[in-house]
Amino acid sequence: MEEGRYKITKGSSDMFKFFNARVNIIAAGNNIKNLSTELLDRFDFVFELEKPYGAERKQIASKVIDLFYFGRQGEATDADLINSYAEYVMNKPLERPVEERDRIQRLVNEYIDRKNDIEQHTIRNLEASIMRISEAIARLKQEPLQAEHVLEAILTKDPAIRSKETALLRAISREG
């Protein structure tokens, strides 16, 4: 899908059709061990969740039963609010001030220099991911893209950064 088109083929025949692919995946529920490295590389965040047991499972079951039995009954849920807000911010153009570009470049370069396991990450999984996350942060805050958003994206994606490195990156993001 990275080419922007997705091909659907019917059976084993030569009948196929191309579709434009613009996909944002918020969440997926798959066993990480069953996914290829190439597919996992396309996600900005990958979390392995623990299965609920006992009392927690019963609480979840109760909510599921209520949803199936009673439905939503016209109530707006938190998910509805989040969906509305996400749609609003995604349709609003994001400003990318030219004067921030060099600061953002210095910040990302410094982060790359300090990343110990850089060879284990692809550009798509690290640098492009950081930029996607920083744009999302700027959109959510309804602000033009700034180096501070990039720093926040780096710290969110890589919480293991040592405090000394964080201080240096923070200083770069605030340079004027």
Contacts in CASP RR format, 6 or more apart in sequence:
PFRMAT RR
TARGET T0000
AUTHOR 0000-0000-0000
METHOD contacts of the structure
MODEL  1
MEEGRYKITKGSSDMFKFFNARVNIIAAGNNIKNLSTELLDRFDFVFELE
KPYGAERKQIASKVIDLFYFGRQGEATDADLINSYAEYVMNKPLERPVEE
RDRIQRLVNEYIDRKNDIEQHTIRNLEASIMRISEAIARLKQEPLQAEHV
LEAILTKDPAIRSKETALLRAISREG
1 21 0 8 1.000
1 23 0 8 1.000
2 42 0 8 1.000
3 21 0 8 1.000
4 20 0 8 1.000
4 21 0 8 1.000
4 22 0 8 1.000
5 18 0 8 1.000
5 19 0 8 1.000
5 20 0 8 1.000
5 21 0 8 1.000
6 18 0 8 1.000
6 19 0 8 1.000
6 20 0 8 1.000
6 21 0 8 1.000
7 16 0 8 1.000
7 17 0 8 1.000
7 18 0 8 1.000
7 19 0 8 1.000
8 16 0 8 1.000
8 17 0 8 1.000
8 18 0 8 1.000
8 19 0 8 1.000
9 15 0 8 1.000
9 16 0 8 1.000
10 16 0 8 1.000
25 43 0 8 1.000
28 43 0 8 1.000
32 40 0 8 1.000
32 46 0 8 1.000
32 48 0 8 1.000
40 46 0 8 1.000
41 122 0 8 1.000
41 124 0 8 1.000
41 125 0 8 1.000
42 124 0 8 1.000
44 129 0 8 1.000
44 132 0 8 1.000
44 133 0 8 1.000
44 157 0 8 1.000
45 157 0 8 1.000
52 60 0 8 1.000
89 139 0 8 1.000
89 140 0 8 1.000
89 142 0 8 1.000
90 139 0 8 1.000
92 139 0 8 1.000
92 142 0 8 1.000
94 135 0 8 1.000
94 138 0 8 1.000
94 139 0 8 1.000
94 144 0 8 1.000
94 145 0 8 1.000
95 144 0 8 1.000
95 145 0 8 1.000
96 144 0 8 1.000
96 145 0 8 1.000
97 144 0 8 1.000
97 145 0 8 1.000
97 146 0 8 1.000
100 144 0 8 1.000
100 145 0 8 1.000
100 146 0 8 1.000
100 147 0 8 1.000
103 147 0 8 1.000
103 172 0 8 1.000
103 173 0 8 1.000
103 175 0 8 1.000
103 176 0 8 1.000
104 134 0 8 1.000
104 145 0 8 1.000
104 147 0 8 1.000
104 150 0 8 1.000
106 172 0 8 1.000
106 175 0 8 1.000
107 147 0 8 1.000
107 150 0 8 1.000
107 151 0 8 1.000
107 154 0 8 1.000
107 169 0 8 1.000
107 172 0 8 1.000
107 173 0 8 1.000
108 127 0 8 1.000
108 130 0 8 1.000
108 150 0 8 1.000
108 154 0 8 1.000
110 168 0 8 1.000
110 169 0 8 1.000
110 172 0 8 1.000
111 130 0 8 1.000
111 154 0 8 1.000
111 158 0 8 1.000
111 169 0 8 1.000
112 118 0 8 1.000
112 126 0 8 1.000
112 127 0 8 1.000
114 161 0 8 1.000
114 165 0 8 1.000
114 168 0 8 1.000
115 121 0 8 1.000
115 126 0 8 1.000
115 158 0 8 1.000
118 126 0 8 1.000
126 157 0 8 1.000
129 157 0 8 1.000
130 150 0 8 1.000
130 153 0 8 1.000
130 154 0 8 1.000
130 157 0 8 1.000
131 150 0 8 1.000
131 153 0 8 1.000
133 153 0 8 1.000
133 156 0 8 1.000
133 157 0 8 1.000
134 145 0 8 1.000
134 149 0 8 1.000
134 150 0 8 1.000
134 152 0 8 1.000
134 153 0 8 1.000
135 145 0 8 1.000
135 149 0 8 1.000
137 149 0 8 1.000
137 152 0 8 1.000
137 153 0 8 1.000
138 144 0 8 1.000
138 145 0 8 1.000
138 146 0 8 1.000
138 149 0 8 1.000
141 149 0 8 1.000
143 149 0 8 1.000
146 173 0 8 1.000
147 172 0 8 1.000
147 173 0 8 1.000
147 174 0 8 1.000
147 175 0 8 1.000
148 173 0 8 1.000
148 174 0 8 1.000
150 173 0 8 1.000
151 169 0 8 1.000
151 170 0 8 1.000
151 172 0 8 1.000
151 173 0 8 1.000
154 161 0 8 1.000
154 169 0 8 1.000
155 161 0 8 1.000
155 166 0 8 1.000
161 169 0 8 1.000
END
